Amino acid sequence: MVKTYHVKSGDKVVVNAGEFKKATATVASIIKKTDRVVLDFDMDSLTDVQKNKVDNRTRTVKKSQANPEGGLIPRGVSVHVSNVNKLQS
């Protein structure tokens, strides 16, 4: 069965539930396995608390040829696809 969603990559959306409620963002990608969307937030639409949560999203990576330094790298914020609504243009 093919999953279809009301948003696609590149769409402008508003988050309607969760810790990023009322924030606007752009859909960076869609994770079909878990029904989530990865968002790039418009930083001026976030409150100070929300900005802090977005800035602190990191992932620890071991040293490798692809990443010789290792350490922390930033990662996107993902929310469930039902928690976003497409903005009307």
N, C-alpha and C positions, 0 to 999 in steps of 0.2 A: 504494500500500500504506500503510495506516495503522499508525503505530508505537504500541505500547502499552508501558507501563512498570509496574514493580512498586511505584512510589511516585508520589504526586501532590502538588500544591502544598498546603502546610499540614501534611504528615506529619512526624512526629518520626523522625529517622534517626540511625544511627551510621555513621561512616566506617570502612571496613574495610581500606583500602589508601591509600598515598600519604603526603604530608607532614602530613596532618591525621588520621592513623590514631588510632582509639579516641575521637575527639571526637564529641560529640552535637550535632545541629543540627536546624533546621527548614527544610524545602524552601520557598524563596521563589518559585521559578519553574523551569520545565523548558524547555531549549533543544533542540527536537526535531531541528533541522538537524545538530547536532553530538553529540547523545546525551549532553548534560551537564545537571546540575542546579545551580542557584544556591542557596547555603546561607546561612542566618543562624545563626551558631554561638552556643551557650550558652557564654559566656566562662569560666564556672567549670569547664568540662570540658576546657579547653585548658591545655597546658603554657606556660611563659613564652616559649619559642621560637615555638610556634604562635600565641600572642597577638600577638607582634611581627609575624609574617607576615600575619595578618589585618588588623592596624592599618595596615600599609604598603600595602595594595591600593588604589591610586588611579589615576585616569585624567586625562590632560591634556586640557582643553577650550579651544577658541578662544573669544574674545569673540563674543557674538551677542546678539540681542534676548532670547532665552530665558535666557541666562546672561551678563549684562552685565559681570560681573567677570572671567570666564574663569578660568584657573588649574587647580588640582587639585581633583577631586571624588572622594569615596570610591566604590568599586564593590564588588559582591559577589564572593565566592569561588565559583568553579565547579569541580566535579569530575565525572568520568565517572559515568554512572548505574550502571555495574556496580560501582563502588567504594563504594556505600552500601547499607545494609540497613535496612529498616523496623523500628523498635522495637515490640515487642509491648506493648500496653497492658493 
